[in-house]
Amino acid sequence: MSYDDSTEREAENSKWGKKMSAKSGSSGPSPAIIGLLVVAVVAIIFVIQNNREVKTEFLFFDFRGKFWFTLLLAILIGIGLDRLFTVWWRRRKTRKSDV
């Protein structure tokens, strides 16, 4: 008479009754979080290195502020103009297809 205790060993080696196996990529931080952290660190370094004040003149606006803030404002205006152009282009395209 032999005693087979393989089911007991499997139960001891499992966590919450599930068989444990090594899965590639299932542990650790996701690549998106690592990328976000890298971008945040680079942005902080950029702000620290570009902390001088600059004068910006555009049309009839005169603005004096930090270089990083001026650049951020220009990027945000560019993103806003891109969104407006994209909406306009899509409406124009759907109007042409309706006719």
Residue pairs with C-beta under 8 A, 6 or more apart in sequence:
10 19
11 17
13 19
13 20
14 20
46 68
47 68
50 66
50 67
50 68
50 71
51 66
51 67
51 68
52 66
52 67
53 64
53 65
53 66
53 67
54 64
54 65
54 66
54 67
54 70
55 62
55 63
55 64
56 62
56 63
56 64
56 65
56 70
57 63
63 70
